[in-house]
Amino acid sequence: MKQVLFAVIAVVAISGCATKNYGRQGELTGYEKGTMTCREIDLESAKVNGFIDHVNRESQFDGRSVLSFLGDFGIGNMMEKDSAMESANRRRAALDDLRASKGCGAYATVPPTPAQ
């Protein structure tokens, strides 16, 4: 009986550690809105796009996904990804609005080069 209880506790503990953490993109501050140049806006947009690519790559199914599924049926990972993507989309929208208000041209996206 003790072994079964220990096994259940171990699985729950491991699955809690297996939930992925992507981080968040911060909101644009008033200072950023007032001081960013068009070039800096483009650089920040590129960083946001890189963050989104990172989240999409990391959210693919792997060993941590299996462990977290055992603990919470994958809900924690899904909620974490949704929150990370929401923060990135808010920042991207704010950067797009700032780009338009400053009269900058459209953000020139360069397609990523495939890995060799």
Secondary structure, 3 states (H helix, E strand, C coil): CHHHHHHHHHHHHHHHHHCCCCCCCCCCCHHHHHHCCHHHHHHHHHHHHHHHHHHHHHCCCCHHHHHHHHHHCCHHHHHHHHHHHHHHHHHHHHHHHHHHHCCCCCCCCCCCCCCC
